[in-house]
Amino acid sequence: MRDLRGGAGEHEANTMPSVLNTMLLRELTDTYKSADSLVVISMNGLSMNENEALRNQLAAEAGVRLRMVPNRLARRALAEVGLEFDRDVFAGANIGVMISDAEGAISAAKVVKGHGTTKAGKVAFRGGALEGNVLGADDAKAMAEVPDKDTLRAKILGCLIGPGQGLVRVIAANPSGLARVIQAHVDQGEGGE
């Protein structure tokens, strides 16, 4: 006869959270393996509307999803993929992680930095990773200052074209200058005869 005061039912209840944690850890590890970059933020004191507004803006402008994960599991999954963060990055409540490629992480950092809740002190950068390099809070925040890909391309193109344009001007200036000198000598010679 089965004991109804505990026994098998109690054992199942105790193992269920560990099974869920194991599944979540596996999912997080797989997600972090496929991610090129990520941004970690803390969100303290956000109202539901502010939270939704931030999530919607991140999805629309940066193409990333803000995901709230248990700190211990996030830290452990990141360690399994070779990203060792300081304990304080995942300390406290309401830590969110945005996972993307490098350009998406930079865009996400721009959105977070410009969002009103960040300016009000409710959202703060905690850390990040960019192409396998672990970043501190200041470095993650600095990602927001990195120009987007099109701006960088324009700057590189300007650097490449600038010296060529200068060379063309110098080469074009020499024959015209020589022609002016010859014309000046001709004009002097005609006046002197």
Secondary structure, DSSP 8 states (H G I E B T S, - for coil): ---TTSTHHHHHHHHHHHHHHHHHHHHHHHHHHH-SEEEEEEE-S--HHHHHHHHHHIIIII---EEE--HHHHHHHHHHTT----GGGG-SS-EEEEEE-HHHHHHHHHHHHHSHHHHTTSEEEEEEEETTEEE-HHHHHHGGGS--HHHHHHHHHHHHHHHHHHHHHHHHHHHHHHHHHHHHHHHHHHHH-
